[in-house]
Structures are given as C-alpha cells and as structure tokens.
Amino acid sequence: MRRYQNMLSLRPIRRFCHAASASTAIASTADTSAVFSKQPSKTIPLQESAISKLKNERDPDKLFALFKDNAHNKLVIENRFAFEDTVSRLAGARRFDLIEHLLEHQKTLPQGRREGFIMRIIMLYGKAGMIKHAIDTFYDMHLYGCKRTVKSFNAALKVLIQTRDLRAIEEFLSDVPSKFCVELDTYTVNIVIKAFCEMDFLDKAYLLMVQMEKLGIKPDVITYTTLISASYQKNHCKIGNGLWNLMVYKGCKPNLTTFNVRIQYLVNRRRAWQANDVMRLMQKIGIDPDEVTYNLVMKGFCQAGYLEMAKRVYSSLECRSNYKPNVKIYQTMIHYLCKEGDYNLAYTRCIDCMRKNWFPNVDTIYSLLQGLMKTGKLGKAKMIMTLVRSRVPPFSSAQLDYLQSVFSKT
C-alpha cells in the first residue's frame, strides 16, 4: 500500500497525476373546462394514435387534461418520460398553475405514499423552477403517509441549491436532519461541496468535508475530485496537489475522472509532457485512459508545438480496441494539422470523420478547403464539399455558401 501511495503522491520534482422511451403516453378527449375538476376522469385505453396526439399537443390546457385523465394509469404515472415531458412543456408555456394542480393531485393518490414517487415530484417542481413547492413537498411528506430518508432529503437539497442561497442551504443542512431524524451520507456531502465550489466558496467546501469526516461520513473519490478540480480551475495549484496527496494518504484511489482533471490542468498550463506522463502512469496502475484523456494530451502537444507527438498519441489510440477517435479528437487533430500546413493528413482525418457523420466545425472545414485549394488539391476539396452537402442534419444555406466561397476565390 505504501508503495502504491508513493507512486501516486505528487512531488514538486516529479510529475503529477489526476482526474466527473419514452414508451407509452396517454389518451384522452377531455374537455378543457374540466381541467380543475376534483373528480378524476375515466382512464381511456392507450392507443397508438393517442400517443402521437399527446406528444404533438401544443395547447397547455389540453395537454394537462390528457395527462390528468390518466392519473390512475400506471403506464402513465410510472413513465418517467411522459411525466417529465408534460411538466417541462407546461413550464415552457409558463402554466405553473397547471403544474401545481397536476403534481398536488398526484400526491393524494396511492403512489404518494412512496418516497421514490415523492422524490420525483420534488425534482419535477425543481425543474419547473418552483423551488418553494419542492421544499414544501419534502416538509409535508408525513401528511401523505410517506417516510423521509436521506434520499428524499438529498432530492430536496439539490433543488434548494438551484437558488444559490448560501444561508438557506446551510440552514437546511444544519436544521432539517435533526428535525426529521435523517442520517446524511456521502452523496449529501458531495452535493453540497459541488454547490459550494460552483459558488466559489472553496474554503466552506473543504471545511464541510472535514466536519463530515469527523461525524463519520467518509469522503470518497468524487468528493476529492470535485475539490481538486475547483482548486485547479482557480489556479490554486498547491491546494489541488495537497488534496491529491491527502486523498492518496487516506487510501482513496483516484479514478479516471480525477486523472483527467489533473491532465486538463497540466494542458491548460502548457505542460504537455507532464500530461503525457500522467496518462502513462494511469496505464501503469491499471486505469485505462478514455477519449477525453487522449484528446487532452493531443491538444496539449499541439498547443505546445509538438505536432509529431500528437500524431503518435493519435496512432496509439487507433491501435486500441476499446476506444476509438471521437468527433472531438478528430476536431483537435484536423484543426492543428491545418494550422501546421499538413493538409494531406488533415484531409485523410477529415474524410474518416465525415464518413461517420461527424463533422468538424465550419471554420476548420473552411481552413482545410483553403489549404487544399492553395496546394492544388482541387479534387480533394470537391470531395470534402460533397461530404459536407450530405451531412445529416444539413448545414445551413449560409454555412454552405461560406464554404463554397473558397472555390470562387481561387
């Protein structure tokens, strides 16, 4: 174990390591005048045509009526997509009155006694921006005969965090668990630490981790990775490295995301060789780099002016069976190959990419077309344009005209 820790620990004189069907819908022909009726309408059998009708319904009142008429239909209320899509569209129409009526009605039904279902109500209120309704739902769970656990607490906490109200978050975290006998877990800590980091309260995030560990809630790799990432983003290199060493000292093994966070930091600091060493260390201790890792290392070498090294990393990725270049990797290589004037290889990579219906951004394609035309490769330029026109979904007419303009300028 000590040998492993020594391998992962960050030293000033050594290189560092690091690393985050809709099935069925509902049918109804309910009149919108009965939208707020207290008596549930008779459930109408699901039909294929009715599914399309619900999906395509644009009138908020009719959409609400379609859903409410099937309030007792398990195929509807247990269908996460149908539920979320209905609330999302009502929120888009700013019909919060309909959302409230729909969700409050659901609480009174038998499913309202299940914590998992109430958690969904809380999260749906959160997605609609109805924070007070979400928190009130958590506080009132006992009224529906539903028991609270840390799961529903975490759901309410995640919604409350949307407000970015530090005082409200801290009060909820300190008062509610004791009031309702809820035992917090590591996931709770990670939710709050992530929020504090996003709100630039890194000191509070770290102190929370320390406090919770004293209470027996052990931080995990997600806890450390979140703090390390936030530290690096704020250029607090020593703090990030210290957290890394603390993580290893505590016996918490960094994962792929932790390493990618470290590599991202090194690339941002133009330390491409160290980033490459970290990737090699990952492989040495049995953590396979993914497409994100490879893209970061290649980008690092390209930015530092070591295009040949970037090509080698790309080649090593192609030889792997579990990972292949994705659109971001293609974009990185094609962009920098054009920048260095290697239009032949950029063309080859671009053809491979486009035949998979992955396309670099328009500016990169334009740069490649320019380079091919300047070097007398008209046939290759035309091939690129042929593939560009076959894109699904298609480029806009303005984008196509922009790319086609390369041919008229020569």
Stockholm file with secondary structure:
# STOCKHOLM 1.0

chainA/1-410         MRRYQNMLSLRPIRRFCHAASASTAIASTADTSAVFSKQPSKTIPLQESAISKLKNERDPDKLFALFKDNAHNKLVIENRFAFEDTVSRLAGARRFDLIEHLLEHQKTLPQGRREGFIMRIIMLYGKAGMIKHAIDTFYDMHLYGCKRTVKSFNAALKVLIQTRDLRAIEEFLSDVPSKFCVELDTYTVNIVIKAFCEMDFLDKAYLLMVQMEKLGIKPDVITYTTLISASYQKNHCKIGNGLWNLMVYKGCKPNLTTFNVRIQYLVNRRRAWQANDVMRLMQKIGIDPDEVTYNLVMKGFCQAGYLEMAKRVYSSLECRSNYKPNVKIYQTMIHYLCKEGDYNLAYTRCIDCMRKNWFPNVDTIYSLLQGLMKTGKLGKAKMIMTLVRSRVPPFSSAQLDYLQSVFSKT
#=GR chainA/1-410 SS CHHHHHHHSCCTTSCCCCCCCCCCCCBCCCCGGGTTCSSCCCCBCCCHHHHHHHHHCCCHHHHHHHHHTTTTCHHHHTCHHHHHHHHHHHHHTTCHHHHHHHHHHHHTSGGGGCHHHHHHHHHHHHHTTCHHHHHHHHHTGGGGTCCCCHHHHHHHHHHHHTTTCHHHHHHHHHHHHHHTTCCCCHHHHHHHHHHHHHTTCHHHHHHHHHHHHHTTCCCCHHHHHHHHHHHHHTTCHHHHHHHHHHHHHTTCCCCHHHHHHHHHHHHHTTCHHHHHHHHHHHHHTTCCCCHHHHHHHHHHHHHTTCHHHHHHHHHHHHTCSSCCCCHHHHHHHHHHHHHTTCHHHHHHHHHHHHTTTCCCCHHHHHHHHHHHHHTTCHHHHHHHHHHHHTCSSCCCHHHHHHHHHHHHTC
#=GC SS_cons         CHHHHHHHSCCTTSCCCCCCCCCCCCBCCCCGGGTTCSSCCCCBCCCHHHHHHHHHCCCHHHHHHHHHTTTTCHHHHTCHHHHHHHHHHHHHTTCHHHHHHHHHHHHTSGGGGCHHHHHHHHHHHHHTTCHHHHHHHHHTGGGGTCCCCHHHHHHHHHHHHTTTCHHHHHHHHHHHHHHTTCCCCHHHHHHHHHHHHHTTCHHHHHHHHHHHHHTTCCCCHHHHHHHHHHHHHTTCHHHHHHHHHHHHHTTCCCCHHHHHHHHHHHHHTTCHHHHHHHHHHHHHTTCCCCHHHHHHHHHHHHHTTCHHHHHHHHHHHHTCSSCCCCHHHHHHHHHHHHHTTCHHHHHHHHHHHHTTTCCCCHHHHHHHHHHHHHTTCHHHHHHHHHHHHTCSSCCCHHHHHHHHHHHHTC
//
